[in-house]
Amino acid sequence: MVLAIFLFFLTALVYSMVGLAGGSAYVGILALLNTDVRYIPSTAQFLNIVVASIGFLNFKKHFDKRKFKLIVLIYFLGILGVIWGTEIALKENVFFIVLGVLLITSSLVTFLKNYIPRINFRLNHSFLPVISFILGFLTGLCGIGGGIFLSPILFFAGFPVKEIASITTLFIFLNSGVGFVKNAIVGRVDFLLSISLGFVVALGGFCGSYLGSSKLSSKLLEKILIFIIAIIGVRLLWKGITST
């Protein structure tokens, strides 16, 4: 249990440094702890809310108001996706398979973005609805914040790193907030678990976003966390496949 608490803290610390909340890692850790599948998405969403809100307060100075309409479109369609995603309740083995694939994919995306050269292109308005809606849907379905996938898309589009952090933290906060409220309405929330872990990730999120919004980065910790998430993803994928 001590190791699990440390992983929650480390996840919040490292992910908040780059404007993320760590939802993909939270759902993986919760699944490994044999948490009731009904409560995994809402618990991860609550932790996302805590870390992302702290992160946005530290990164909001980098928010470019000139792109307001574009950013609002991303948020709006993401929320619609969340609403749809929370309507679907997956069977336990299917949940683990989907979650395993998402964790492995998020690890690869995070790893590769450091090695793939920047690709400059404009975010097309006809393309944005698909991206934001899908990410919102995954938030509602599994509890991830979606920022880990949105971040590299904005990076390849030429957005400055700290501006990306300001956009993704608010994106995660809004998506997770809507998802958590919907789950609370239908009774799929373990408030004691959510609040208890909330204190842990709040500390990690405060430290990480403060350091990340200034001048410190942590490539080594990020690589370690990527490796851990990938291992968790493989284990959950195998668990889902073998339990069918």
N, C-alpha and C positions, 0 to 999 in steps of 0.2 A: 504493500500500500504506500509505503514511503517513496518507493521508486516511481510509482504512478503519479504521486503528487509532484515529485521533482520533474517528471516528464511534462506535466501540465504547465508548470512554471516555466520550464525551458522552452516549450512550444510558444507560449505567450511572449516570452522575452525575445526570441529570435524572429518570429514572424512579425511582431509589432515594429521591429526595427526597419522593416521594408514596407510598412503600410498594410500588413495583412493581420488577420485575427487568429489563424491557426485552426479553423473549423475542421479541415480535412484530417488534421492530426488528432483533434479531440474525439471525433467520431471513431477513429481507429482505436484509440486508447480505451474509450468507453466500451467498445465491442470486445476487446481483449479482457476487460474486467468482468465480462459476462453481465453487463448492464442489460436490463429489460429492453428489448428492441424498440418497444413503444416509446420509451423515454430518451433514447439516444439522440434523435434529431433535435428535440426541444432543449435538451441539456446543452448540446453543442451550440445551438442558436443563442441560448442565454449567455454562454461564455463568449461567443462572437460579439454580442452586444456590449458586454463589459469592456473587452479589449479594443474593439473598434471605436467606441466612444472616446476612450482615453487617447487612442491614436489620432483621431480626427482633431481633437483639441490641440495636439502638438504639431500636426501637419497642416492645419487649416490655413496657415499663413501662405502656403504654397498653392492654394486653390486659385485657378485662373478664371476670373469671372467673365472673361471674354468668350469662353466656351460654354457658357451657362446653358444655352438651349440644347447643345449636344449632350451635355452631362445629364440634364434633366430627362432627356429621352432614354438614356441608359438606365437611370434609376426607375423610371415609370414602368418600362417594359420588364425590368427585373422583378419588380413587385408583382406584376401580373403573373409571371412565371411561378413565383413563390406560392401565390394563392392556389394555383392549379396543382403544384407539387404536393402541398399539404393534404390534398383531397385523396391522395393515393397511399394506401397502407400496404407495404410489401410483406410477403412471407419472410420468415427469418432467414432461410437459406438464400433467397433471392436478394434480400437486403445485404447480406455478407458478400455475395458475388458482385453486386453493383458497387458496394463500398470498396471492395478490394481493387476493382478495376480503376475506380476514381483515385484511390490513394497512389497506385502505381503510376497512373497517368500524371497526377499532380507532381509526383517526385521527378518524373522525366522532364516535364515542362519546366520546373524550377531549375533542374540541373542544366538543361540545354540552353536556357535563355542566357546563361553566362558565356556560352561558346558560339552561339549563332550570331553573326554580324547583324547590326541593326538594319532593318528593312524599312525604308521610308515610303509610306503610302498614306493617303488620306482615308480616314474612317468613313466609308460610304454610309449614308443614312439608310439605304435599303438593306445594308448588311448588319447594321447595329441591332435592329429588332430581334434577329435570329440569335445573335450572341447573348444579349442581355436577357432575353426570355429563357433561353436554355439554362443559363447560369442560375437564374432565379428559380427555375423548375428544380434543379439539382439541390438548391438550398432547401426548398420545401420538402423534397423527397428524402434527403439524407441528413441535412443539418449543416453541410459545408456552407461557407460564406460566399463562395464563388470568386472571391478576390484573387485567389491563386491562379485562376485561369484568365481573369480580366487583366491582371497586371501585365503579363507578357504581351497581350494583344495591344495594349496601350503603349508598351515599350517599343514594339515593332513599328507602331504608328508614329513614333518620334516624340512622344510626350516626355518631358523631363522626369527624372526618377522621383523627385520629391513631390511633384505635381501628381504623379501616378499614385503615390501613397495617400495624398489627400482625397483623391477621387475614390480609390478602392476602399478606404476606411469607412467613408460615408455610404458607399454601395453595400458593403457588408452589414453595416449597422441597420440600414433600412430594410434590406432583405431578411435579415435574421430577426429583426423586430416584428415584422409582419408574420413570419413563420411561427415565432414563439407565441404570439397572441392567438393565432389560429389553433395551435396545438393546445394552448391553455383552455380555450373555449370548449374543445372536445374532450378535455380531461387527460391529455397525453403529456403531462408535465410532472416531474418529481421535483418539487420546489426545494426540499431540503438538500438534495444532491446538487441542484443547480446553484443554490446560494453558497453552499459550502465550497464548491470548486471555484465559484465566482471570486472569492477572496484571494485564492491562490493565483488565478490568472490576472487579476487586477494588479497585483504586485509586479508580476512579470511584464504585463502590458505597459505599466507606467514606466518601468525602468527601460524597457526596450524602445518604446516610441520616443522617449526623451532623448536617449542616446542616438537613435536613428535619425531624428529630426535635426540633430546638430551636426556632428561630423564623424561619428564613430560607425564603423561597419564591422560585421563579423562573418567573414566568408567561411572560416573554419567551422564555426557552430552551425552555420546554414547547411554545410555539406554533411555534417554529422546527422543533423535532423532529417535531411533528405534521405539518407541511408536508413534511418530508423523507420521513417514513414513507409519507405519501399518495402522493408521487411514485414511491417505490420500489414501492408496491403497484400503481399503474397500469402501471408498466413491466413488472413480473412478470406481471400479468394479460395484458397484450398479448403478452408472450413466450410464455406458455402457449397462448394462442389461436392465434397465428400458427405455432406449431410442431406443431399437430395435423395 
